Amino acid sequence: MDANGKDTEPIQLSNFKQKFIVLYCFQSWCPGCHKIGLPSLQQMVTALKNNQAIKFFAIQSVFEGKNQNTFEKLKETQKQYKLEIPFGQDEGDESTQNISTVMYHYRTGGTPWFIFINQEGKVVFNDFHLNTEKAIEFLQTIK
């Protein structure tokens, strides 16, 4: 979905070369995602909304609870948090052992999870624990 909640074609990160990418992985049923992750994402998006060098994406990285972590729940989450950034549903396939492709390739450990990818395509942060204020300070240096 795009920033306005409208369905789009799948987004390819490779289309955003020269941008600093912030990926947020969540599941709609994840209490930590709602208590910590999504509020952190909101703070970052708000603080950096005018920085054209940064692209934010939220991905429902399904690795369990496929019946509850649905595309409809993803839409509800985007609307609930008023996040005007692209959201995507990633359930993976047989090549990723039916877990999220992002989780598989970036070796995340669950949700909520943040991944920062610099303009050269190098992962510079990949973790569950995020100090939101320090992340904002760091991201404000991105030009």
C-alpha positions in Angstrom: 0.0 0.0 0.0 1.2 3.5 -0.7 1.4 6.3 1.9 -2.3 7.0 1.5 -3.5 3.4 2.0 -4.1 2.6 -1.6 -3.1 -0.7 -3.1 0.1 -0.6 -5.3 2.4 -2.9 -7.1 5.0 -4.5 -4.8 7.8 -2.1 -3.9 11.4 -3.0 -4.7 14.0 -1.5 -2.4 16.4 -1.4 -5.3 14.2 1.3 -6.8 15.4 3.6 -3.9 19.1 3.7 -4.5 20.7 6.8 -3.1 18.1 7.0 -0.4 18.6 6.0 3.3 16.0 3.4 4.0 14.3 2.7 7.3 12.4 -0.6 7.4 10.0 -1.3 10.3 8.9 -5.0 10.6 5.8 -5.7 12.7 2.9 -8.1 13.1 -0.6 -6.7 13.8 -1.0 -9.0 16.8 2.3 -8.1 18.4 1.9 -6.3 21.7 5.5 -4.9 21.6 4.8 -3.6 18.1 1.9 -1.5 19.4 3.5 -0.5 22.7 7.0 0.3 21.5 7.7 -0.1 17.7 4.8 1.7 16.1 5.1 4.7 18.4 8.9 4.9 17.7 8.2 4.7 14.0 5.6 7.5 14.3 8.1 9.7 16.2 10.8 9.1 13.5 8.4 9.7 10.6 7.1 13.0 12.2 10.6 14.3 13.0 12.0 13.5 9.6 9.0 14.1 7.3 10.8 16.8 5.4 14.0 14.9 4.8 13.8 13.7 1.2 16.9 11.6 1.6 15.1 9.1 3.9 12.4 6.6 2.9 10.3 4.8 5.5 8.6 1.5 4.9 6.5 -0.6 7.3 6.3 -4.3 6.6 4.1 -6.8 8.2 6.7 -9.6 8.3 4.5 -12.7 8.9 6.3 -15.6 10.4 3.5 -16.9 12.6 -0.2 -16.2 13.0 -1.0 -16.0 9.3 -4.7 -16.1 10.0 -4.5 -13.0 12.3 -1.7 -11.0 10.6 -3.6 -10.4 7.5 -3.5 -7.7 4.8 -6.8 -6.3 6.3 -5.1 -6.0 9.7 -2.2 -4.2 8.0 -4.5 -1.6 6.6 -6.1 -1.1 10.0 -2.7 -0.6 11.6 -1.6 2.0 9.0 -4.9 3.9 9.6 -4.8 3.5 13.4 -1.3 5.1 13.6 -1.9 7.7 10.8 1.4 6.7 9.2 1.6 8.2 5.7 4.3 5.8 4.5 4.1 2.7 2.4 3.0 -0.5 4.1 3.5 -4.0 2.8 2.6 -7.6 3.6 5.4 -10.1 3.5 4.5 -13.8 4.1 7.4 -15.2 2.2 7.2 -18.4 0.1 8.7 -21.9 -0.1 12.2 -20.4 -0.9 12.1 -18.6 2.5 10.5 -21.5 4.4 7.2 -19.7 4.4 8.4 -16.9 6.6 8.8 -13.2 5.7 11.3 -12.6 2.9 12.6 -9.6 4.8 13.1 -11.7 7.9 14.8 -14.4 6.0 17.2 -12.2 4.1 18.0 -9.7 6.9 18.0 -12.3 9.6 15.7 -10.5 11.9 14.7 -12.1 15.2 11.0 -11.3 15.4 8.9 -8.1 15.8 9.1 -5.2 16.3 12.3 -4.9 14.3 14.1 -1.9 12.7 16.5 -2.1 9.8 18.5 0.9 8.6 20.1 0.7 5.1 22.4 3.5 4.0 22.6 5.0 0.5 25.2 2.5 -0.6 22.9 -0.4 0.3 24.8 -1.4 3.5 22.8 -2.4 6.6 23.9 -0.1 9.4 21.4 -1.1 12.0 19.4 -4.3 12.4 17.9 -4.9 15.8 14.9 -5.2 18.1 16.2 -2.6 20.5 16.0 1.0 19.2 16.7 4.2 21.2 14.2 6.4 19.3 15.8 9.7 20.3 19.3 8.6 19.3 17.9 7.2 16.1 16.2 10.5 15.3 19.5 12.4 16.1 21.4 10.1 13.7 18.8 10.2 11.0 18.8 14.0 11.1 22.4 14.0 9.9 21.4 12.1 6.7 21.4 14.4 3.6 
